Amino acid sequence: MDNNGNIVILTGAGISADSGLDTFRGNFGLWGQHKVEDIATPEAFEKNPKQVQKFYNTRRKELSRVTPNLAHQSLAELEQKWPGKVTLVTQNVDDLHERAGSQNVLHMHGKLLEIRCTATGTVFSHHLDVTQDLMCECCKKTGTLRPNIVWFGEYPFDLDTIFSALDEADQFWSIGTSGQVYPAGGFAQHVLMNRAGARMVEFNTEVSQLSHLFSERYEGSASETVPRFVNTLLANIIS
């Protein structure tokens, strides 16, 4: 494997938690406050769109009170300075990676600051509340706009691009993710099977379901462990 080659990084809720955003899992996570089937499925939106929109409107407002943390910033620096290609795959729907300066970001579960017309599939950037009486710019109808979020039962975005990057990965990092949700939960195994010798690194606050797949593990908050690791990596770039 190329020591200065391609890095694929998977990020989950743990990296955004360090910026103050609620995670979805755990006793006090967003799933603990709401039933998944009530706010994160196509059926929920069809049954009670007002409730679903309210949930995502609240999440959207939360973004205005948080900022990227040191982990986000260090990954942006890595992308700028690393001699190979850095592909950032995130399960998060926030925009903290972009606000930190990362350019090559794949949001496999969608973006909170986007809405999509259910009639045409057109995606719009949108930072304000969405209500059922908001008229769509493209179809000129109301009630057709939904969050551009991948709900349970829907197909994640950019999977072809993601697996192409995994097939060329010299390093695979997993940051702040439990490994419970597929297909992201299968990325590490895919790299192990298809990229023999790839460097496998996990950053998490605790042992995850996937920890046994990684030869290197760094336990602690992402905002502490990731910058330290990136600084060391960049200081030892092989010219």
BELBEL-V434070 format. One record per pair of residues at least 4 apart in sequence whose C-alpha atoms are under 6 Angstrom apart, sorted by the first residue. I is the first residue (numbers start at 1). J is the second residue. Records with the same first field share a line. If there is no record, write none. Layout:
I=J, J
This chain:
1=170
4=83, 84
5=84, 170
6=84, 85, 86, 169, 170
7=86, 169, 170, 171, 172
8=86, 87, 172
9=88, 89, 172, 173, 174
10=89, 90, 174
11=90, 175, 176
12=91, 92, 176, 177
13=23, 176
14=176
15=176, 222
16=21
17=21
19=66, 69
23=29
24=29, 30, 31
25=29, 31
27=32
28=32
36=40
37=41
38=44
39=44, 52
40=151
41=151, 152
44=48
45=49, 52
53=57
56=60
57=129
68=72, 96, 100
70=74, 223
71=222, 223, 226, 227
72=97, 100
73=100
74=227
76=101, 102
78=82
79=86
87=104
88=105
89=105, 106
90=107
91=108, 109
93=110, 111, 112
94=112
97=102
98=102
108=156, 157
109=149, 150, 156
110=148, 149, 150
111=148, 149
113=125, 126, 127
114=124, 125, 126, 148
115=123, 124, 146, 147, 148
116=121, 122, 123, 145, 146, 148
117=121, 122, 144, 145
118=144
132=143
133=142
134=142
135=140, 141, 142
136=140, 141
150=154
170=198
171=198, 199
172=200
173=201, 202
174=202
175=203
176=204
178=208
179=185
180=185
181=185
191=195
192=196
200=214, 215
201=214, 216, 217
202=217
203=217, 218, 219
204=219, 220
205=219, 220, 221
207=211
222=226
227=231
